[in-house]
Amino acid sequence: MNPAEDGAKRVVRGVLVKVLVHRRTDRGMRLEEHAARCVRRGEVHELVTTDQWAPRPGARIDRVGFLGFVELGCGGVIDRGDLVRIGDAVVGTVLGFDACHLPNHYNILIHAERPVSGGDLELRPEAAVSFTQGRAGQERTAH
């Protein structure tokens, strides 16, 4: 998010379509250079938590927890720093994107206090997911 250029935006909403329950410490994801991605209604993307905060292109992300897959209910823009909620719980903030599975889906990397899985959070299919615009200057979650 660039406060000097970015105005208000819509909340991107979706629903969890598959829960994942595993974690890894050697995943080797690579952070894409783009801090924002446009998404379309109906797309399915993977949600991945990490405690690593390295918002630079190509950063290697190894410590991850897999939450699951979200189907987006509307198009919009997801930015680094957006707040991610599943149900009423704040999961963390968007760190960025890993594109190793494109064109199938993005891995949306979510910075959290620790890598958690969908099993850790007791997630269920059809849970509401939202990406809400972060506040200027607040790109990390307060824990």
N, C-alpha and C positions, 0 to 999 in steps of 0.2 A: 504494500500500500504506500502510495506517495501522497502525503497530505497536501503538497503544493499543487498536485494535478488532479487528485481524485475527489469527486463529489459523492453524494449519496448513491447507494445502489440497493437493489432489492435483495431480500433474503433468498438464498437458494435452498430449496426444501426437497426432501426425498424420503424414501422409506428403506429400511434395511431389508434386503431380499435373501441374504445368506449370512449366517454367523460363522466366524472363524475363531478357533480356540487355541492357537499355538503362538509361541514366541521363538525368536532366534537371536543369537549374538554375533552371527557371521553373515548377515544377509547380503551385504555388498550393494545396496541400492545406491544410485547416483542422483544427486539433486539436480534437476533441470535448471537451466539458466534463467528461465522465466519465473517471475514471482507471482504471476497471475495466469489463469487459463479460462477461456470461455468454455462453457459447458451447455449441452442441449438437453431439453426435456427427453426423458426416456433413456438417456445414457446410463450405463452401469459402471461404477468405479469402485476401486478397493480402498478401504480406510485402514491406515497403518499408523500405530503410535510409536513414538521414539522419545527418549530423554535427551537425545543429542540435539544441540542447537548450533548448526553450522550453515547459515543462510548464504552460502557462496556456491556458484556454479561448479558442479562436479564433485561436491563434498560427498564422501562415502558415508553411508548410513548403515550401520551394522546391527545395533541394538534395537529390535523392533518387536512389537506385539500386533497381531493381526486381529482387527475388529470384525471385519466382514465386508460385504458388498452393498452399496447403496444404489438404488434406482432413483434418478433425479426426476422430480415432478414438474420442474420448470427450468427454463434456460436462465443463464445468468453468467456472472463472473465470480470465480473463487480466487481470492487473493491471499498471499502470505499475510498472516496476522488475523485472518478471520477466525471468529470464535466458533468452535464446533460443539454442537449439542446433540445428544442422542436421548430422546425422551426429554426429561427435565434436567438431566445431568450434563454439566459442562465436561467435555472430554479433554479439551485442550485448544490450541490454536494451530492453524495451518502453517506448517514450515515450508512446504513446497510440494513438488511433484517429481515422481520417478516415472519414466516413460518406457521401462523395459518391456512392457506387455503391449505397447501400442502396435497396431491400431485397435486392439481389443479393448483395453481400458488403461487409465492412469492409476498409479498408486498415489493416493493423496496422503502425504506425510503430515502427521499431526503431532506437534510438540506437546508432551505431557510430562508430569513429574517423574513417571517411570513408564516403561513399555507395558501396556496392559492389553489383554486379548478380549475378544467378545465373551469368552467363558468367564474371565475375571470379573467382568461387569454384568454378567448374567443377562446378556442381550438376547432378544428374541426377534424373529422375522416380523416385519411390519412396524417395528419401532420407528418413530419419527426422527429424522435427521435434519439438522439445519446448519447452514453456514451463514453467520451474521457478520456484517462489516465490523472490523476491529476499530478501536479508537486510535486516532493519530498518535504515533509515538509509542503505542502499546502493542508490540508484535509478539510478546511472550506472555504466557499466562502467569498470574501471580499465584504461587503455591504456598 
